[in-house]
Amino acid sequence: MKKVIRILALIVGVLVLLVVGGLSYVKLALPNVGPPPELTVQADSAQIARGKYLATNVAVCIDCHSERDWKISSGPVVAGTEGKGGEAFTREMGFPGLYFARNITPAHLKDWTDGEIYRAITAGVSKDGRALFPVMPYGNFGQADPEDIKAIIAYVRSLKPIENNAIPAPESDFPMNFIINTIPARTEGSKRPAPTDSVAYGKYLVTLASCGECHTPVDDKGQKLPGMDFAGGRSFPMPAGTVRAANLTPDPESGIGGWTKPAFIARFQAAAQPNFKHPLSLEHPEFNTIMPWIMYSGMNEQDLGAIYTYLKTVAPVKNAVVKFTPKGNEVAAR
């Protein structure tokens, strides 16, 4: 019996050592995506303009890294706060911790090299080697054309410096405080397809805009549900109730299968009009949405059309979505 106990104790001891060793490796040795690339962005007016278009109207970096006025439909950016950071992503929103958008103006990035900014955007590792939580979808940005990422860097370098040192440090709950170190990954990016190849170019833009991050439902662990790409239904708590992402698949009943390309483009362009109001606000005056319609409305017609063309090629999924449930209302999402 004593021999059996000793063997069991040995097995338990080995298992404990393996677990401790594994956790120590994840915590101390990761993330490991290599050093930042040696690069210098030679910014000119055309590159800055391209970067502004991407950061404001496609990848919408400015959406999260600025203050938004939630008293107005779609929460437009407060003028003069572009890039200052501070927006919170909280446990109440379903995040496994507490995260804050960082200051991306030159006031904060002045000590960063272009390579360090590039690595953060595309691989998810900060200047100090810390893993970034992928609320910034660096997995998608890493698939972009390196020239587009360099243009974004050129643009953020041109922003008005804003001192904002009050942004709290991020907090990851267990086990995310270990898992987060395994997420960053280095990629080589891809060549931006020619706009004449509407499907490939549309897919490129949809990836850069991270449409699937909001429009694909997830389980209680934040993992995307298989077979539900772009099917909508992901929930986002807002002060007045719960907003749910629309179904973007070409299902004719619950998705965009019945939409024409001109109607799709017009839906975005409408948000560029003064005093824009989301259609649901007519039924629910208190309604607002995190969808940055006003920013996306600045996409040019060719790019919006390519996004539509690509979305029409994805697998249709029948998923009727209740887009808004007012606070206190027990109507469940379908």
N, C-alpha and C positions, 0 to 999 in steps of 0.2 A: 504493500500500500504506500509506504514511504517513497519507494522508487517511482510509483505512478504520480505521486504528488510532486516529486522533484521534476519529472518530465513535463507535467502540466505547467509548473511554475516557469520552467525554462522556455516552453512554447509561448506563454504569456509574456515573458520578458522580451523574447525576440520580437513578438508582434508589437509590443510597446515601443521598442527601439526602432522598428521599421516605420511605425506611424510618426513618431517624433522626428525621425530622420527625414521622412517625406515632407512633413509640414515645415521643417526647418529649411529644406531645400526650396520649397515653394515660396516661403516668406523671405529668405535671404538671397537666393541665387536668381530668382525671377523678379521681374520680366527680363528676358535676355534677347533683345532684338538687335544687338550690336550697337556700335557707336553711331552718333548722328552722321549723316553723309557730309562730305566736304563739298559745300556748294555756296555760291554767292549769287543772289538774285540781282541781275542787272536791270533794275526797274526803269521803264520808260512810260510815257503817257498811255500808250496803247496797252501795255501789260497791266498797268494800274486800272485802266478802264475795264479790261477783261476780268480782272480780279474782283472789282467792285460788282460787276454784273453777277458773277458766280457767288460771291459771298453774301450778296443782298437778295438776289432773285432766284437762285437755283439751290446751292448748298445751304443757303440762308444761315450762315454763321452769325450774322448780325442779329438774327432772331433771338437766339439764346444768350448772346454776349452783350445785350443792351437792356435798357429798361423798356418795358412795354406798357402802354396805357390801356388798362383793362376796362376803363369806362367807355371805351370806343370799340365798336365791332371789330373783331379779329385782333385786337390788341396791337395796334401799330407801334413802332418804335418811337420813343420820346426823342424828338430832335435834340441833338447835342450829347446823347448818351451812347452813341455808337461805339461798341467794343468795350465799354467800361466793366462789364461783368456783373456778377452778384445774383443772377437769377437762381432760385433754389429749386432743387429736385428732391422732394422729401419722402419720408416713409408713408405719409398720408396719401401720397400720389402712387404708392406701390413700389417705390424704390427700396432696395435692401440696404438702406443707410441714408446718409444726408450728403448731398453733393451740390456744388455751386459752380456756375459758369465763371471762368477766370477772366481777368482783365486782359484783353488782347490788344490794347492800344500800346503805342511806343513807350508810354510811361512804365509799363510792366515788362515789355519785351525788349527793351533797349539793351539788356545784358544777354539776350539770347542770340545765338548765331542763326543764320537762315537754315542751316542743317538741323539745328535743334527744334526749330518751329516745324520744319518739314517732318521730322520724326514724330513729333507730337500729333500732327494732323493725320498722318498716314499709318502710324504704328501704335499710337496710344501710350507713348512714354514721355514723361515730362523732362525738363532740363535736368532735374536732380535724379533721374532714373526711376521715378515713381510711376507705377501703372495708373493710367487714367480710366475712370469708369466709362463704359461705352455709351452713356447717354449722348456723348459726342460720338457719332457713328464712324469712328476711324476705320473700322473694317470696310465700310463703303468708300470712304475717302481714299483709302489705300489702293482701290481699284481704278482710280482716276488717272488721267494722263498727267505725268509729272509736270508738264508745262502748265496745266491748269492749276495745280497746287502751287507752283511758283508764282503764278499770277495772283492767287489769293494772298500769298505772303507779301508780294509787292504792295497789294492794296492795304493790308492791315498795318504795314510799315508806314503808310501814308495817312493813317487816321490821326485825328487830333489827340495828343496825349492827354489822358485823364488819370489823375491820381485817385486810386480807389484801393486803399490798403486795409479796408475793413471786411474783406471777404473771408469768411471762416474757412478753416481747413476741412477737407472732406472726411466723412466718417463712414466706414463700411461695417455692417453688422456681420457676425459669424453666420455662415461660413464664407460670405463674400469677401471678408478681409483676407482670406487665403485665395479664393477663386480668382479675384481680380488680377492677381499677378500672372495667371495663366492665360489671360485673354489677349494681351498685345501680341501682334505678329507682324513681322516685316514683309512687305510685298514689293514687287517691282512696278506695280501700276500697269496701265495699258495705254495703247494709242487711241486717242479720241477718234471714233468713226467719222467718216464723211457725212455731213448733214443730208446728202442725197440718199444715203442708206437709212431710210426713215426708221426701220425697226431697230437696227443696231444702235443708231444714234439716240433713239428714244429710250432704249434700255440703258444706255450710258447715262442719260440725264436723270432717269428714274432712280438709278443707283446713286448718283451724286446727290440728288435731292432726298435720298433715303425715304422715299414714299412708303416702301414696304415696312419700315420700322413702326410707323403709326397705323398703317392700313392692313396689317396682318395680326390677327388675334393671337394672344399668348396664354399659356397655362399659368397656374399660381406660382410657378418658379421663374416666370418671365421668358420661357422658351416658346418659340413660335410653333403654332399648331400645324402638324403635317397636313399638306393638301389644302391649306387655307391661305395661301399667298395672295395678298391684296384683297381678301374677301371681307375686310372691314369688321367692325364690332369691337375693336379694342376700346376699352373704357378710359376716360380721363376725367377725374373729378374737378369740378369748377365750383366757385362759390354758390352759384344758383342751381347746381344740379350736376348730373353726369352727362358728359358728351361722349359720343361714340363715333369712331372713324367710319366713313362710308365704304361701301363695297365698290372697288374699282375694277373688278373683273367684268368681262363682257357678258355676264348673265343678263338675259333680256328683261327679267322681272325685278331682280334685286340689285343689279349692277348697272354698268354703263352700256349694256348691249343695245339699248334703244337710243343712245345718244349719237348725234352726228358730230363730225369733227368741228364744224362751225359752232355748234351749241356748246361743245366742250371748251373751245377757246373763249367763247363769249362769257362763259361762266367765270373764268379767271379774269378776263378783262373788265368785267363789271366791278370788280373790287378796286379798280384804279380810279373809279369815279368819286368825286367829292361826296362826303357824307354816306359812304358805303354802309349798307345794312345787310347782314346775312339774311337770306329768306326765312329762316326759322325764327328770327327775331320778330317777324310779323305775328306769329302765333304765340311766341313766348318772349315778351319784351325784355325779360331778365336774361335771356340766352346770350352766351358768348362762347367762342371757340378758340382753342389753342392753334388751330390751323392758320398759318400766317398768309391769309389770302392776299392781303395788300402787298406783301413782298413778292409772292408768286405772280401777282398781276403784272409785274414788271418784266416777266419773261417775254421774249419776242414771239411772234406768231408762229414762226418756223419751229421753234423749240417746243412750244405748247402742242403744236400739231404732231410733232414726232413722238411726244409722250403719249398722246392719244393713240397713234398708230401702233406703238409698242403694246400698250395696255390691251388693245383689241386682240393681241396674239396670245395673251396669257390664258391659262385654263379657266373657263367660266365656273364659278362656284355660286350655287344658290344659297344666299345668306341674307335674309331680310334683316335690316338693322334699324332699331329704334335709335335715332340719332341723338335724341335728348330726352332725359328724364328729369323733370324739375325736382329739386330737393324736397323730400317728404312724400313724393309720389311713389307708390309701390309697383307701378307698371314695370315689368321686367323686360330686359332686352331679349330679343329673339335671335 
